[in-house]
Amino acid sequence: MTKKRRRHTAQFKFKVALEAAKEDKTINEIASQHAVHPNLVSQWKKQLLEEGASVFNSSMARQQRDQATHEAELYEQIGRLKMELEWLKKKVER
């Protein structure tokens, strides 16, 4: 019988990582209290200390990717319009 993988919310991860960062309790105590593996607590704590709370928010990463693709499309459109403008300038000169 296989166990289903649990998915934790960004808020839960932040809460556990913040508790681990305070260092009032050991990582093993925090892990058993929240029913997660101690390695997860250590990873979340490390991510929190390195990147802050926004690291657990996947929508933020998605927004950054969407913005990057949108910028790429805009730069492509600018390049195309410049080429058309140069072509029209040459055409008018004749």
C-alpha distances in whole Angstrom, upper triangle without the diagonal:
4,7,10,13,15,19,22,25,28,30,27,27,31,31,29,31,34,33,32,35,38,36,37,34,32,29,27,28,28,24,23,25,23,20,20,20,23,24,23,26,28,28,28,31,33,32,34,37,37,37,37,35,36,33,30,32,30,33,36,35,34,38,39,38,39,43,43,42,45,47,47,48,51,52,52,54,56,57,57,60,62,62,63,66,67,68,69,72,73,73,76,78,79
4,7,9,12,16,19,22,25,27,24,24,28,28,26,28,31,30,29,33,35,34,35,32,30,27,25,26,25,22,21,23,21,18,17,17,21,21,20,23,25,24,25,28,29,29,31,34,34,34,34,32,32,30,27,28,27,30,32,31,31,34,36,34,36,39,39,39,41,44,43,44,47,49,48,50,53,53,54,56,58,59,60,62,64,64,66,68,69,70,72,74,75
4,6,9,12,15,19,22,23,21,21,24,24,22,24,28,27,26,29,31,31,31,28,27,24,22,23,22,18,18,20,18,14,14,14,18,18,17,20,22,22,22,25,27,26,28,31,31,31,31,29,29,27,24,25,24,27,30,29,29,32,33,32,34,37,37,37,40,42,42,43,46,47,47,49,52,52,53,55,57,58,59,61,63,63,65,67,68,69,71,73,75
4,6,9,13,16,19,21,18,19,22,23,21,23,26,26,26,28,31,30,31,28,27,24,22,24,22,19,19,20,17,14,14,15,19,18,17,19,22,21,21,24,26,25,26,29,30,29,29,26,26,24,21,22,21,24,26,26,25,29,30,29,31,34,34,34,37,39,39,40,43,44,44,46,48,49,50,52,54,55,56,58,60,60,62,64,65,66,68,70,72
4,7,10,13,16,18,16,15,19,20,18,20,23,23,23,25,28,28,29,26,25,21,20,22,20,16,17,19,15,13,11,12,16,15,13,16,19,17,17,21,22,21,22,26,26,25,25,23,23,21,18,19,18,21,23,22,22,26,27,26,28,31,31,32,34,36,36,37,40,41,42,44,46,47,47,50,51,52,54,56,57,58,60,62,63,64,66,68,69
4,6,10,13,15,12,12,16,17,15,17,20,20,20,23,25,25,26,24,23,19,19,20,17,14,15,16,13,11,10,11,15,15,12,14,17,16,15,19,20,19,20,24,24,23,23,20,21,19,15,17,16,19,21,21,21,25,26,26,27,30,31,31,33,35,36,37,39,41,42,43,45,46,47,49,51,52,54,55,57,58,60,62,63,64,66,68,69
4,7,10,12,10,10,14,15,14,15,18,19,19,21,24,24,26,24,23,20,20,21,18,15,17,17,13,12,11,13,16,15,12,14,17,15,14,17,19,17,18,21,22,20,20,17,17,15,12,13,13,15,18,18,18,21,22,22,24,26,27,28,30,32,33,34,36,38,38,40,42,43,44,46,48,49,50,52,54,55,56,58,60,61,62,64,66
4,7,8,6,7,10,11,11,12,15,16,16,18,20,21,22,21,21,17,18,18,15,13,15,15,11,11,10,12,14,14,11,12,15,13,11,14,17,15,15,19,20,18,17,14,15,13,10,11,12,14,16,17,18,20,22,22,24,26,27,28,30,32,33,34,36,38,39,40,42,44,45,46,48,50,51,52,54,55,57,58,60,61,63,65,67
4,5,5,6,9,10,11,12,14,16,17,18,20,22,23,22,22,19,20,20,17,16,18,17,13,14,13,15,17,17,13,14,16,15,12,15,17,15,14,18,19,17,15,12,12,12,8,9,10,12,14,15,16,18,20,21,22,24,25,27,28,30,31,32,34,36,37,38,40,42,43,44,46,48,49,50,52,54,55,56,58,59,61,63,65
4,5,5,6,9,10,10,12,14,15,16,18,20,22,21,21,19,20,21,17,16,19,18,14,16,14,16,17,17,13,13,15,13,10,13,15,12,11,15,16,13,12,8,9,8,5,6,8,10,11,13,14,16,17,19,20,22,23,25,26,28,29,31,32,34,35,37,38,40,41,43,44,46,47,48,50,52,53,54,56,58,59,61,63
4,5,5,6,9,10,10,12,14,15,17,19,20,20,21,18,20,19,16,16,18,16,13,16,15,17,18,18,15,14,16,15,12,13,16,14,12,15,17,15,12,9,10,11,8,8,11,13,14,16,17,18,20,22,23,24,26,28,29,30,32,34,35,36,38,39,41,42,44,45,47,49,50,51,53,54,55,57,59,60,61,63,65
4,5,5,6,8,10,11,12,14,16,17,18,17,18,15,17,16,12,12,14,13,9,12,11,14,15,15,12,11,14,14,10,12,15,14,12,16,18,16,14,11,13,13,9,11,14,16,17,18,20,21,23,24,26,27,29,30,32,33,35,36,38,39,41,42,43,45,47,48,49,51,53,54,56,57,58,60,62,63,64,66,68
4,5,5,6,8,10,10,12,14,16,17,16,16,14,15,16,12,11,14,13,10,12,10,12,13,13,9,8,11,10,7,9,12,10,9,13,14,13,12,9,11,10,7,10,12,15,15,16,18,20,21,22,24,26,27,29,30,31,33,35,36,37,39,41,42,43,45,47,48,50,51,52,54,56,57,58,60,61,63,64,67
4,6,5,6,8,10,10,12,14,16,16,17,14,17,17,13,13,17,15,12,15,14,15,15,15,12,10,12,11,8,8,11,10,7,11,13,11,9,6,9,9,7,10,13,15,15,16,19,20,20,22,24,25,26,29,30,31,33,35,36,37,39,40,41,43,45,46,47,49,51,52,53,55,56,57,60,61,62,64,66
4,6,5,6,9,10,11,13,14,14,15,13,15,14,11,12,14,12,10,13,13,15,15,16,13,10,13,13,10,10,13,13,10,13,16,15,12,10,13,13,11,13,16,18,18,20,22,23,24,26,28,29,30,32,33,34,36,38,39,40,42,44,45,47,48,50,51,53,54,55,57,59,60,61,63,65,66,67,70
4,5,5,6,9,10,11,12,11,12,10,12,11,7,8,11,10,8,11,10,12,11,12,10,7,10,11,8,8,12,12,10,13,15,15,13,11,14,14,12,15,17,20,20,21,23,25,26,27,29,30,31,34,35,36,38,40,41,42,44,45,46,48,50,51,52,54,56,57,58,60,62,63,65,66,67,69,71
4,5,5,6,9,10,12,12,12,10,13,13,9,10,14,13,11,14,12,13,11,11,9,6,8,8,5,4,8,8,6,9,12,12,10,9,13,11,10,14,16,19,19,19,22,24,24,26,28,29,29,32,33,34,36,38,39,40,42,44,44,46,48,49,50,52,54,55,56,58,60,60,62,64,65,67,69
4,5,5,6,9,11,11,13,11,15,14,11,13,16,14,13,16,15,16,14,15,13,10,11,12,9,7,10,11,8,9,12,13,10,9,13,13,12,15,18,20,20,21,24,25,25,27,29,30,31,33,35,35,37,39,40,41,43,45,45,47,49,50,51,53,55,55,57,59,60,61,63,65,66,67,70
4,5,5,7,8,8,10,9,12,11,8,10,13,11,11,14,13,15,13,15,13,9,11,13,10,9,12,13,11,12,15,16,14,13,17,16,15,18,21,23,23,24,27,28,28,30,33,33,34,37,38,39,40,43,43,44,46,48,49,50,53,54,55,57,58,59,61,63,64,65,67,69,70,71,74
4,5,5,8,7,7,6,10,10,7,9,12,12,12,14,13,13,10,12,11,7,8,10,9,6,10,12,10,10,14,15,14,14,17,16,15,19,21,24,24,24,27,29,28,30,33,33,34,36,38,39,40,42,43,44,46,48,49,50,52,54,54,56,58,59,60,62,64,65,67,68,70,71,73
4,5,8,9,10,9,13,13,11,13,16,15,15,18,16,16,13,14,13,10,9,11,10,6,9,11,8,8,11,13,12,12,16,15,15,19,21,24,23,23,27,28,27,29,32,32,33,35,37,37,39,41,42,43,45,47,47,48,51,52,53,55,57,57,59,61,62,63,65,67,68,69,72
4,6,8,10,11,14,13,11,14,17,15,16,19,18,18,16,17,16,12,13,15,13,10,12,14,12,11,15,16,14,15,18,18,18,21,24,27,25,27,30,30,30,33,35,35,36,39,40,40,42,44,45,45,48,50,50,51,54,55,56,58,60,60,61,64,65,66,68,70,71,72,74
4,5,7,8,11,11,10,13,15,14,15,18,17,17,14,15,16,12,12,15,14,10,13,15,13,13,16,18,17,17,21,20,20,23,26,29,28,29,32,33,32,35,37,37,38,41,42,42,44,47,47,48,50,52,52,54,56,57,58,60,62,63,64,66,68,68,70,72,73,74,77
4,7,9,12,10,10,13,15,13,15,18,18,18,15,18,18,14,14,17,16,13,16,19,16,16,20,21,20,20,23,23,22,25,28,31,30,31,34,35,35,37,40,40,41,43,45,45,47,49,50,51,53,55,55,57,59,60,61,63,65,65,67,69,70,71,73,75,76,77,80
4,7,8,6,7,10,11,10,13,15,15,15,12,15,15,12,13,16,15,13,16,19,17,17,20,22,21,20,24,23,22,25,28,31,30,31,34,35,35,37,40,40,41,44,45,46,47,50,51,51,53,55,56,57,59,61,62,63,65,66,67,70,71,72,74,76,77,78,80
4,5,5,6,9,10,11,13,14,13,13,10,12,13,10,10,14,14,12,15,17,17,17,20,22,21,21,24,23,22,25,28,31,30,31,34,35,35,37,39,40,41,43,45,45,46,49,50,51,53,55,55,57,59,60,61,63,65,66,67,69,71,71,73,75,76,77,80
4,5,5,6,9,10,11,12,10,9,6,9,10,7,7,11,11,10,12,15,14,15,18,20,19,19,22,20,19,23,25,28,28,28,30,32,32,34,36,37,38,40,42,42,43,46,47,48,50,52,53,54,56,57,58,60,62,63,64,66,68,69,70,72,73,75,77
4,5,5,6,8,10,10,9,8,6,9,11,9,10,13,14,13,15,18,18,19,21,23,22,22,25,23,21,25,27,30,30,30,33,35,35,36,38,40,40,42,44,45,46,48,50,50,52,54,55,56,58,60,61,62,64,66,67,68,70,71,73,74,76,77,80
4,5,5,6,9,10,10,10,9,12,13,10,12,15,15,14,17,19,19,20,23,24,23,22,25,24,22,25,27,30,31,31,34,36,36,37,40,41,41,43,45,46,47,50,51,52,53,56,57,58,60,61,62,64,66,67,68,70,72,73,74,76,77,79,81
4,6,5,6,8,8,9,8,11,11,8,10,13,12,11,15,16,16,17,20,21,19,19,22,20,18,22,24,27,27,28,30,32,32,34,36,37,38,40,42,43,44,46,48,48,50,52,53,54,56,58,59,61,62,64,65,67,68,69,71,73,74,76,78
4,5,5,6,5,6,5,9,8,6,9,12,11,12,15,16,16,18,20,21,20,19,22,20,18,21,23,26,27,27,29,31,32,33,35,36,37,39,41,42,43,45,47,48,49,51,52,53,55,57,58,60,61,63,64,66,67,69,70,72,73,75,77
4,5,5,6,8,8,12,11,10,13,15,15,16,19,20,20,22,24,25,24,22,25,23,21,24,26,29,30,30,32,34,35,36,38,40,40,42,44,45,46,48,50,51,52,54,56,57,58,60,61,63,65,66,67,69,71,72,74,75,76,78,80
4,6,8,10,11,14,13,11,14,17,15,16,19,20,19,21,24,25,23,21,24,23,20,23,25,28,29,30,31,33,34,36,38,39,40,42,44,45,46,48,49,51,52,54,55,57,58,60,61,63,64,66,67,69,70,72,73,75,76,78,80
4,6,9,10,13,11,10,13,15,13,14,18,18,17,20,22,22,21,19,21,20,17,20,22,24,25,26,28,30,31,32,34,36,37,38,40,41,43,44,46,47,49,51,52,53,55,56,58,59,61,62,64,65,67,68,70,71,73,75,77
4,7,9,12,11,10,14,15,14,16,19,19,19,22,24,24,23,21,23,22,19,21,23,25,27,27,29,31,32,33,35,37,38,39,41,42,43,45,47,48,49,51,53,54,55,57,59,60,62,63,65,66,68,69,71,72,74,75,77
4,6,8,7,7,11,12,11,13,16,16,17,19,21,21,21,19,21,19,16,19,20,23,25,24,26,29,30,30,32,34,35,36,38,40,40,42,44,45,46,48,50,51,53,55,56,57,59,60,62,63,65,66,68,69,71,72,74
4,5,5,7,9,10,11,13,15,16,17,19,20,21,21,20,22,19,17,21,21,25,26,25,27,30,30,30,33,35,35,36,39,40,41,43,45,45,47,49,50,51,53,55,56,57,59,61,62,63,65,66,68,69,71,73,74
4,5,5,6,9,10,11,12,14,15,17,18,20,20,19,22,19,18,21,22,26,26,26,28,31,30,31,34,35,35,37,40,40,41,43,45,46,47,49,51,51,53,55,56,58,60,61,62,64,66,67,68,70,71,73,75
4,5,5,6,9,10,11,12,14,15,16,18,18,19,20,17,16,20,21,24,24,23,26,29,28,29,32,33,33,35,37,38,38,41,43,43,44,47,48,48,50,53,53,55,57,58,59,61,63,64,65,67,69,70,72
4,5,5,6,8,10,10,12,14,15,16,16,16,17,14,13,16,17,21,21,20,23,25,25,26,29,30,30,32,34,35,36,38,40,41,42,44,45,46,48,50,51,52,54,56,57,58,60,62,63,64,66,68,70
4,5,5,6,9,10,10,12,14,15,15,14,17,14,13,17,18,22,22,21,24,26,26,27,30,31,31,33,36,36,37,40,41,42,43,46,47,48,50,51,52,54,56,57,58,60,62,63,64,66,68,69,71
4,6,5,6,9,10,11,12,14,14,15,17,15,14,18,19,23,22,22,25,27,26,27,30,31,31,33,36,36,37,40,41,41,43,45,46,47,49,51,52,53,55,56,57,59,61,62,64,65,67,68,70
4,5,5,6,9,10,11,12,13,13,15,12,11,15,16,20,19,18,21,24,23,24,27,28,28,30,32,33,33,36,37,38,39,42,43,43,45,47,48,49,52,53,54,56,58,59,60,62,63,65,67
4,5,5,6,9,10,10,10,10,12,9,9,12,14,17,17,17,20,22,21,23,25,26,27,29,31,31,32,35,36,37,39,41,42,43,45,46,47,49,51,52,53,55,57,58,59,61,63,64,66
4,5,5,6,9,10,10,10,13,11,11,15,17,20,19,19,22,24,23,25,28,28,28,31,33,33,34,37,38,39,41,43,43,44,47,48,49,51,53,54,55,57,58,59,61,63,64,65,68
4,5,5,6,8,9,11,13,11,12,15,17,20,19,18,22,23,22,24,27,27,27,30,32,32,33,35,37,37,39,41,42,42,45,46,47,49,51,52,53,55,57,57,59,61,62,63,66
4,5,5,6,7,8,10,7,9,12,14,17,15,15,18,20,18,20,23,23,23,26,28,28,29,32,33,33,35,38,38,39,41,43,44,45,48,48,49,51,53,54,56,57,59,60,62
4,5,5,5,6,9,7,8,12,14,17,15,15,19,20,19,21,24,24,24,27,29,29,30,33,34,34,37,39,39,40,43,44,45,47,49,49,51,53,54,55,57,59,60,61,64
4,6,6,9,11,10,12,15,17,20,18,18,22,22,21,23,26,26,26,29,31,30,32,35,35,35,38,40,40,41,44,45,45,47,50,50,51,54,55,56,57,59,61,62,64
4,6,10,11,9,12,15,16,19,16,16,20,20,19,21,24,23,23,26,28,27,29,32,32,32,35,37,37,38,41,42,42,44,47,47,48,50,52,52,54,56,57,58,61
4,7,7,6,9,11,13,15,13,13,16,17,15,18,20,20,20,23,25,24,26,29,29,30,32,34,34,35,38,39,40,42,44,44,45,48,49,50,52,54,55,56,58
4,6,6,9,10,13,15,13,13,17,17,16,19,21,21,22,25,26,26,28,30,31,31,34,36,36,37,40,41,41,44,46,46,47,50,51,52,54,55,56,58,60
4,5,6,8,11,13,11,12,16,16,16,18,20,20,22,24,25,26,28,30,31,32,34,36,36,38,40,41,42,44,46,46,48,50,51,52,54,56,57,58,61
4,5,5,8,9,7,9,12,12,12,15,17,17,18,21,22,22,24,26,27,28,30,32,32,34,36,37,38,40,42,43,44,46,48,49,51,52,53,55,57
4,6,7,10,8,8,12,13,12,14,17,17,18,20,22,23,24,26,27,28,30,32,33,34,36,38,39,41,42,43,45,47,48,49,51,53,54,55,58
4,6,9,9,9,12,14,14,16,18,19,20,22,23,24,26,28,29,30,32,34,35,36,38,40,41,43,44,45,47,49,50,51,53,54,56,57,60
4,5,6,7,9,10,12,13,15,16,18,19,21,22,24,25,27,28,30,31,32,34,36,37,38,40,42,43,45,46,47,49,51,52,53,55,57
4,5,5,6,9,10,11,12,14,16,17,18,20,21,23,24,26,27,29,30,32,33,35,36,38,39,41,42,44,45,47,49,50,51,53,55
4,5,5,6,9,10,10,12,14,15,16,18,20,21,22,24,26,27,28,30,31,33,34,36,37,39,41,42,43,45,47,48,49,51,53
4,5,5,6,9,10,11,12,14,15,16,19,20,21,23,24,26,27,29,30,31,33,35,36,37,39,41,42,43,45,46,48,49,52
4,5,5,6,9,10,11,13,14,15,17,19,20,21,23,25,26,27,29,30,32,33,35,36,38,39,41,42,44,45,47,48,51
4,5,5,6,9,10,11,12,14,15,17,18,20,21,23,24,26,27,29,30,32,33,35,36,38,39,41,43,44,45,47,49
4,5,5,6,9,10,10,12,14,15,16,18,20,21,22,24,26,27,28,30,31,33,35,36,37,39,41,42,43,45,47
4,5,5,6,9,10,10,12,14,15,16,18,20,21,23,24,26,27,29,30,31,33,35,36,37,39,41,42,44,46
4,5,5,6,9,10,11,12,14,15,17,19,20,21,23,24,26,27,29,30,32,33,35,36,38,39,41,43,45
4,5,5,6,9,10,11,12,14,15,17,18,20,21,23,24,26,27,29,30,32,33,35,37,37,39,41,43
4,5,5,6,9,10,10,12,14,15,16,18,20,21,22,24,26,27,29,30,31,33,35,36,37,39,41
4,5,5,6,9,10,11,12,14,15,17,18,20,21,23,25,26,27,29,30,32,33,35,36,38,40
4,5,5,6,9,10,11,12,14,15,17,18,20,21,23,24,26,27,29,30,32,33,35,37,38
4,5,5,6,9,10,11,12,14,15,17,18,20,21,22,25,26,27,29,31,32,33,35,37
4,5,5,6,9,10,10,12,14,15,16,18,20,21,23,24,26,27,29,30,31,33,35
4,5,5,6,9,10,11,12,14,15,17,19,20,21,23,24,26,27,29,30,32,34
4,6,5,6,9,10,11,12,14,15,17,18,20,21,23,24,26,27,29,31,32
4,5,5,6,9,10,10,12,14,15,16,18,20,21,22,24,26,27,29,31
4,5,5,6,9,10,11,12,14,15,17,18,20,21,23,24,26,27,29
4,5,5,6,9,10,11,13,14,16,17,19,20,22,23,25,26,28
4,5,5,6,9,10,11,12,14,15,16,18,20,21,22,24,26
4,5,5,6,9,10,10,12,14,15,16,18,20,21,23,25
4,5,5,6,9,10,11,12,14,15,17,18,20,21,23
4,5,5,6,9,10,11,12,14,16,17,18,20,22
4,5,5,6,9,10,10,12,14,15,16,18,20
4,5,5,6,9,10,10,12,14,15,17,19
4,5,5,6,9,10,11,12,14,16,17
4,5,5,6,9,10,10,12,14,16
4,5,5,6,9,10,11,12,15
4,5,5,6,9,10,11,13
4,5,5,6,9,10,11
4,5,5,6,9,10
4,5,5,6,9
4,5,5,7
4,6,6
4,5
4
